[in-house]
């Protein structure tokens, strides 16, 4: 049997002993109905809570409802709809460091926006980086997960557009994760901003803070959270001993300065600020990003399936685009087409010499993402974001 | 709730394409259990998003993406060894030759496996595959070529015959 015959054989439904059973369809509907009932229930609970609140706010001036309710012909007028005006002054500040959290900052456990199962998946995930792709139904969050030096950073965007960022200790027990996570949330931030923040936190502010931080208020909030995190970390439970400087000894306007002083296992994290404003500054960053995973230095250097040497080098070009260049002209023309990027695109470079490693190079308006599967599908997968110069 | 549950088109689509989607997921994931989960997740999401412009293309893309997610999240390489003889409750392929070729496809890297399955098992055009996998048409072609080359090599090694 040759390949064509094998393909033909597998196409024959008669060789298959599978079918989508009615149970699965019913179960799918049941889950959906349950979800919808839950949604309706939550909505009803909110309505009840609002009404109850309005009753409390309006006090005794509100006439007591008549037993049996109003006649069917009576309908509530707009003026009777309870409204709670927002408090322009906001809640009193309890920030011990004097850092004002931005509006929408999440201040509590993570249970309201991430389930136990999801948390368990995150904590137990064996991969360094995981991206939970949106299937297009707006039902799944885009989830990015990064592990480094005892920390897990997790970022995702919910259905409402809100993006969230969370930091966990990687050795934490799943059952404790909700209590130990450090969540961040922004109501208006874009996913791209969030990923930049996520990237910076995950790497201990490896990059220049001025470029990487989305806004000052957000960066201050993150700094506060990180301070809280490090200060409340039990050294005995930590992967490494983290040394955090006392408040006041670092520039609170520049969180990068804070993490520059953080030590893990007595050694500083790679926090050297880098100049991302020039080619000379960008390429070493790329080099650094690849250094731990690709021994060839800058870019992705590999051997193609036909044995040809292949070097893919990324460098910035005008208008915020990345150009990928290959060193040798023996590269498959089809693949080369995919490696010339002028915006959102990606390149898949197969590496036969490293156990079928496939590099995914994704460029965006201001970042470059590089990821690859390891020698086995579930091995390390990395992601890096690099801010492009204007 | 009534909007989707009463929609006969969704029900008909699941009835007509559900098994094909399950086969697609099995070929991408290598085992039936994960495949059933993947298809179920996709059908739930599809029901919530219903209606959509091109439902079958949507479902295929969603299944392909969901399978990719599962592959990435796997702690272990699948150990669901296809039994030597057909077993009604676990063997999803009833012909030995088909099982053997199925195993060869499972040995392909994920992207090549996706490409070759969509191209040769579901007869999708390169453009359709490119759209589903969010890759260029050129990449689809190169991935398919690589996959076929590996399959032929594997077949040659396993049978001792040069079939290329």
Interface residues (C-beta under 8 A of the other chain):
Chain A: X1 X2 X3 X6 X7 X9 X10 X11 X12 X13 X14 X15 X16 X17 X18 X19 X20 X24 X25 X27 X28 X29 X31 X32 X33 X35 X36 X37 X121 X124 X125 X126 X127 X130 X131 X132 X133 X135 X136 X137 X138 X139 X140 X305 X332 X333 X334 X335 X337 X338 X345 X346 X348 X350 X356 X358 X373 X376 X377 X378 X381
Chain B: X1 X4 X5 X14 X15 X18 X19 X21 X22 X23 X26 X27 X32 X36 X39 X40 X41 X42 X43 X44 X45 X46 X47 X48 X49 X58 X61 X62 X65 X66 X68 X69 X71 X72 X73 X74 X75 X76 X77 X86 X88 X91 X92 X93 X94 X95 X97 X98 X101 X102 X104 X105 X109 X110 X111 X120 X121 X134 X135 X136 X138 X139 X141 X142 X143 X146 X148 X149 X151 X152 X155 X159 X163
